[in-house]
Amino acid sequence: MFSSRLSFDLAPNRLSAALTRLRGADVEIDDLTESNPTMVGLTYPPRLLDSLATLAALSYHPQPFGRPAARQAVVDDYRRRGFGVSRDRVVLTASTSEAYSLLFKLLCDPGDEVLVPVPSYPLFEYLASLDAVQVRPYRLDFQGRWAYDVDAIKRATTPRTRAVVIVSPNNPTGSYLSSYHLGPLAAHCRAHDISIIGDEVFAEYVLDVELPRVSSVLAQREALTFGLGGLSKSLGLPQLKLGWMVVNGPDALVKAALERLELICDTYLSVSTPVQEALPTLLVEGASIRSQIRDRVTRNYRSVMALSAACPSVGVLTSEGGWSAVMQVPAMQSEESLVLRILEQDRVLVHPGYFFDFPREAFLIVSLLPPPDVFDRAVARVLARVEASE
């Protein structure tokens, strides 16, 4: 009766079942998986959303790529970051997830492949499956820190590959695509008619300012490229449901892509008028939220590094940016058993590495967003449990 695109195992895993049981019993849990910026005690400007309630928001003038003023606001925001883009190459979407779906429709026939990094956030398989597209993983390189590996992308490429996804910085490893790798990646993609999809939603949250990194996949024009961003991460406003993509590359390919994207976007017209009207104001007045997030994740990253230093069996892997930290712990028991024990006995929720397709055990992934007092308390409990489990 139902589509094979939804042939996933829908049964809850042991961790989610245990979490549901504890929350049903009103057990207080320190959540080190929290990725919702609206739930971690940030201070939002009290009148930030006033710009959603303008009279102009009552008029509906649908435009496939979004209203010119809103697209220009995205251009201005890229300029703030020191990068120039053209307004006629900006496409507004309801979210980054929707942008992926639009691009899979643009680039892929059913059964075609998209290359995705592993480890990475477990979202791509679902997004691709819903558009009848196959995901094919390529491994990030690990030599004491995670890094993109163009040779791994080349090995994963097949005649059915249509796009390669670059998440920079990666979630959760925090690895940026380096300037050193961008040129060879673009050359490979151009030679094989592969597009680059650059998910750069965490780009501004730099944790290690000493490391060289590329500002954007849009820095090259050799391959057809789509740079993704949005309000959810850049301003901590996931509830407003607005993202964008910027198209770059050879002019003829960009023109052809935009012509087809216009048809796709005109079919859905998913971006609401109020948030488009508000976008110029939001991007300016919401800067304080971004600063708070940057300060929070930097502070918590330094804290977990310092706390783990007193625990010789635990190593926090170097992260260049983003909202997560990866803790490598002794593989004395399965990750699932360890995270269940941490949840049930220490009342702390963390992600196991296998959720993100880490190649081996044992890794724990923690969010850097929680309030500092909660974060420090919870990390201390996790470290104590790991030490007791040896």
HELIX and SHEET records of a PDB file:
HELIX    1   1 SER A    4  LEU A    6  5                                   3    
HELIX    2   2 ARG A   14  GLY A   24  1                                  11    
HELIX    3   3 PRO A   37  MET A   39  5                                   3    
HELIX    4   4 LEU A   48  ALA A   53  5                                   6    
HELIX    5   5 LEU A   55  LEU A   58  5                                   4    
HELIX    6   6 PRO A   68  ARG A   80  1                                  13    
HELIX    7   7 ARG A   87  ARG A   89  5                                   3    
HELIX    8   8 THR A   96  LEU A  107  1                                  12    
HELIX    9   9 PHE A  124  LEU A  130  1                                   7    
HELIX   10  10 VAL A  150  ALA A  156  1                                   7    
HELIX   11  11 SER A  179  ALA A  191  1                                  13    
HELIX   12  12 VAL A  217  ALA A  219  5                                   3    
HELIX   13  13 LEU A  231  SER A  234  1                                   4    
HELIX   14  14 PRO A  238  LEU A  240  5                                   3    
HELIX   15  15 ASP A  251  TYR A  268  1                                  18    
HELIX   16  16 THR A  273  GLU A  285  1                                  13    
HELIX   17  17 ALA A  287  ALA A  309  1                                  23    
HELIX   18  18 GLU A  335  ASP A  346  1                                  12    
HELIX   19  19 GLY A  353  PHE A  356  5                                   4    
HELIX   20  20 PRO A  372  SER A  389  1                                  18    
SHEET    1   A 2 ASP A  30  ASP A  31  0                                        
SHEET    2   A 2 VAL A 348  LEU A 349  1                                        
SHEET    1   B 7 VAL A  90  THR A  93  0                                        
SHEET    2   B 7 GLY A 243  ASN A 248 -1                                        
SHEET    3   B 7 THR A 225  GLY A 230 -1                                        
SHEET    4   B 7 SER A 195  ASP A 199  1                                        
SHEET    5   B 7 THR A 161  VAL A 167  1                                        
SHEET    6   B 7 GLU A 113  VAL A 118  1                                        
SHEET    7   B 7 GLN A 134  ARG A 139  1                                        
SHEET    1   C 2 ASP A 141  PHE A 142  0                                        
SHEET    2   C 2 TRP A 146  ALA A 147 -1                                        
SHEET    1   D 4 GLY A 315  VAL A 316  0                                        
SHEET    2   D 4 SER A 324  GLN A 328 -1                                        
SHEET    3   D 4 PHE A 363  SER A 367 -1                                        
SHEET    4   D 4 HIS A 351  PRO A 352 -1                                        
END                                                                             
